Amino acid sequence: MSLSMYEASIPVFVRMLGNLSTILAKAQANAEARSIEPKVFIEARLAPDMFPLARQVQIASDTAKGCAARLAGVEVPSYPDTESSFAELQERIAKTVEFVQGIQAAQLEGSETRIVTLKMRTGDLTFPGQAYLLHFALPNLYFHVTTAYAILRHNGVDVGKMDFLGGV
């Protein structure tokens, strides 16, 4: 039995965004317990040339909704990148999950060969759908969720590997 494009994408996006939501909830609770202003975590970054936590969450969201939409052949929803609180980041994740869950398996049939072109600052990137999913979108999603996790862990939030992986 082969793995469908739907099975390789939508459940993965939903799971990782759910795990990210759980990690953010732990960060919010940690900030409250330690009397740390939430913006300290939300604006935290691992290195000066890396994006802060809020941007990591935004990019994870953009990656999931963008990939789902492009593979389904529908317009990518645009969300302004204005989140500055845990509640706003959670709202963005929930909105993204709702959109992604609205994509039906039938919409992704044949998407492994659908040509996807991304407009980048350095020029266009073009992929067949399967390569886009497996070699660009999923690694990008994992990178930004991992970086969000690492930012929070670095700042003393009690998260561990199972928070990243979720219930296995």
N, C-alpha and C positions, 0 to 999 in steps of 0.2 A: 504494500500500500504506500503510495507516495504522499508526501506532505504538500498540502495545498498552500498557495500564496496567502490565503486567509489565515490558515492555521499558523503559518510562520510569522505573521505580522500582528493581526488585531489582538489576539490573546496576549502576546508578548508586550505590546504597547500598554494594554490595560493593566497587566500585572506590574510592570515596572513603574508605571505612573502611580499605581496604588501603593507600591513599596515606597516610592518617593514621598507620597502623602503621609505615610506612617512615620517616616524619618523626620519630616517637617513637624509633625505633631509632637514627637519626642523632643525636638529642638525647642519648640514653643514651651513645653512643660519644663524643660531644663532651664530655659531663660527665666521663667517665672520662679522656679524653686531657688535659683541662685541670684535672684534680683538683678538680672542682666537685662539691659534695654534690648528688646528684640532686634532693633536695627543693627546692633553689634554683629549678630549672626547673619542677618540678611545682607549686610554689606561686606561681610568677611570674604576673603579670597586666600588662596594658597600661596600665590606669588604676585608681585606687583603687576606683571603683565598678563595675569589671568582674570577672567570675569569673576565677579562676586556671586554669592549664593543665588540671589534673585535672578540673575541672568542665566545661571546654569539651569534653573527650573524653567525659565522661559524658553530656552533653547531645547530642552528635553520635550516640552510641550509642542513647540514648533516642529520638531523632528517627527513626533508621533502623528500629529494631525496632518502635517504636510505629506508624509509618506502615504498614509491611509488615503488621503484625497487624491494624490497623484496616481496611485495604483488603481483607484476606483474610477478615475477619469472625471472627477468632480472638482469644483473650485475649492481651493485651500482657504479655509476661514482665516481671517486676519484678526489677531488680537493685539491691542496696543500693549507695549511693554512698559507698563506703568506700575506694576505691583511693588509695594513697599512695606507690606506687612505679611505675617504668616497667614492671616485670613484671606488676603487677596491672592497669595500664591496658591492656597488650597482651593480657592474659587476657580482659578485658572486651570488647575489640574482637573477638577471636577468637570469643568466645561469641556476640556479636551477629551476626557474619558467618555463623556456623553456623545461627543461628535464621533469619536473612533468607534464606539459601540453601535452607532447608527449605520456604519458601513456593513453591508450584507455580503456574505460569501460569494453570491452570484456576481456582485459588482467587481470582484477581483479575479473572476475566471478569465484566463488568458492574459492576465497582467504581467506574467513573467516575461513576455516579449514586447509589452507596451513600452515605447520609448519615452523616457523621462529626461527632461532637460532642466537643469538648475542654473539659474542666473547667479553667478558668483562675481565678486569684485575682480577676481583674476581672470574671468572669462567663463563661458558656458561649460558645464559638465553634462555630458549626455551618457545615459546608461540604458540598457534593456531593464525592464522592471525587476527581474530576479536579481541582477547584479546590484541595482540600486538598493533594494531591500537588504540583501545579505552583506554587501561590501561597503555600503555608505550609511544607510539609515539606521540599521541596528547597531553597528559600532558607534555611531554618533550618539544615539540614545544612551547606550551603556556608558560612554565616556562622560556625558554630562550628569547622569544620575550618580555615577561613581564619584565624580568631582564634588557634587553637592554633598554626598555622604562624607567624603574626606574633609571637606571644609568644616562640617559640623563635628566630626570626630576629633579633628585637630583642635577645635575650640572647646573640647571637654564634654560634648554631648555623648551620653551613654548609648551609643548605637554599635551594633556588631554585624558580623557577616550575615547572620540570619535576617536582620532588618533589611539588608540590601537584597538578599535572595527572596525574602518573603516565605510564606508557608510552603514547604516543598513536599 
